[in-house]
Every structure is written in structure tokens, then in C-alpha cells.
């Protein structure tokens, strides 16, 4: 480790560089103007600041916050206005993930449950390429075989092998391993922070984008590929761990950022989805009953790893462990 006090030689070298930079005159007036303009450019915003701006820019003013950051704070599980700092997001390169296992191995899934998150998918790497499926969270393996390993759920962005920018919910049953509900194309744009929610109950599966209903298995809204029943929905519960950032079989890793990944043991109402998006957790219909099964926030610049990897904080710790 470097000593606290820089050696005199290093200090002198630093001073020489600073003096040279300060005294070097641009060759032309145009160069001088360009240099001045460059010095006045605003700093590049962090991903978390972009997300805060995205929330503030919601045109209908549904999220009225007194602070700039919409982030959940482990120190503030009540979700009041003081909701943490703007540096918390998790970065995924397509290879990182973490598993969440319920204490005792019973699983988190319920007949009525909800999954919510902020997501910023990166999009394809180059022109003509497809980003394909970008996983937010999943307890089922990818694929469509009607088998126990495909029981569970998945929430992801993009139709397979496309850049459709659709939000998807998928689940398995005895008729199909990939029952699917999706929004219209372009709902979750690459490079843009978007709040997503998948709500499951006995009667239907619903998808919300930025707090608004975008697809419903019981109605004509959205895309549906459902064999085993769309209302009521046939969805056998699994005790599989929930994998964040990738499907459990190691496929469809997310390239992008996530934050406030949460799973709730109830079917959130439309109003409660909006409260979660806006950080108004204390305003939920029954705050005591709606404590999330798990909820994760992250430190900007850190990546989640296989297993917990020290990437994240479980808050509040209500029966789950990373």
C-alpha cells in the first residue's frame, strides 16, 4: 500500500505536470475555445443518477419525492422519504448472478405473489446482434419441457433471440414448461431505467411497466402463449431457489443493471405496485402483511457473484438468506 504522505519526488513530479498543463497555450484560438468548452462539460451521470432522473421524469407526477434518489435503504426498510443514497445499483456482465434460498428450504413461491425490480438492460453489443433474454429473476430452468425443473417462474426482458424489449413472465405446469405473458414491444428499452412488476394470483398473471398495467393473462392485453389455462392460471409451486440475474440452468444472464429486486408474498394491487415503484412502502395497503419475502439493494460498481458473493444486503431479513 502507498504511504499516506507522498514522497517528495512524487510530489515534485505532480507539481511539474500541473504547472506544464497550466502554462501550455493552445496553438490556435479554435483550440482554446474547444479546450474551454470541454472544461465546462457536466460530469457523466452515474447509472443510479440516471435512474433517479428517469423516476423524476414520469410525466404524470405519480412519484412525488423530496429526495433525488428512489433507492431503498437497508437502514430504512419502512421506505419513507429518506431512502438511501444514489450510488446503489448492481452491475451484471451476463455471467454474474446470486441465488436466494428460503430458510428451511421451503421456497418463496406462493399462489399469490409479486416480483418487482428496477432494471436497465444494456441491449445488443453490436449492429445486427440480438441481446436475447435478459433475466431479472427466475426459479425455473429455461426451455419448454413440461417437467418439474420448469415449474416455478421467470421474469425477463426480450423474446428469445430478439431485441423485442418486451417484459415477460413465464411459468411452468403439466401442459408446458414455458407458459408466457408479455407486454408489447418496446416496453423496457435498452439503456433506460424501467420499473417492472410481475404479479401472480389464482385468477391471472399481470405485468406492470413503470407502475402501469401492461399485460394481463385474463384479458386481451399483451402477448400470451398459455396452454394450461390463463384464468385461472395453472402454476404448480416450486421450492427452487430464486436466481437473480440469470436462469437457474446458467442461461440468459443479464447484461445491465438491477436494483431493488423484491419478492412479495401477496399479489400487489395496481396502487401498491405504484407505491413500490415510488418508494412509498409505508403507504402499502397493509404494510405489516406486505413485508417482502426478500428485497435487495446494491452498491454501485459492485457485481453480484455466484451465491451471495458479498454483493448485497438482505433487508429486511424475513425468513430468507442470500
Secondary structure by P-SEA (a helix, b strand, c coil): cccccccaaaaaaaaaaaaaaaacccccaaaaaaaaaaaaccccccaaaaaaaaaaaccccccccccccccccccccccccccccccbbbbbccccbbbbbcccccccccccbbbbbbbbbbccccccccccbbbccccccccccccccccccccccccccccccbbbbbbccccccccccccccccccccbbbbbbbbbcccbbbbbcccccccccccccccccccccccccbbbbbcccccccccccccccccbbbcccccccccccaaaaaaaaacccccccccccccccbbbbbcccccccccccccccccccccccc
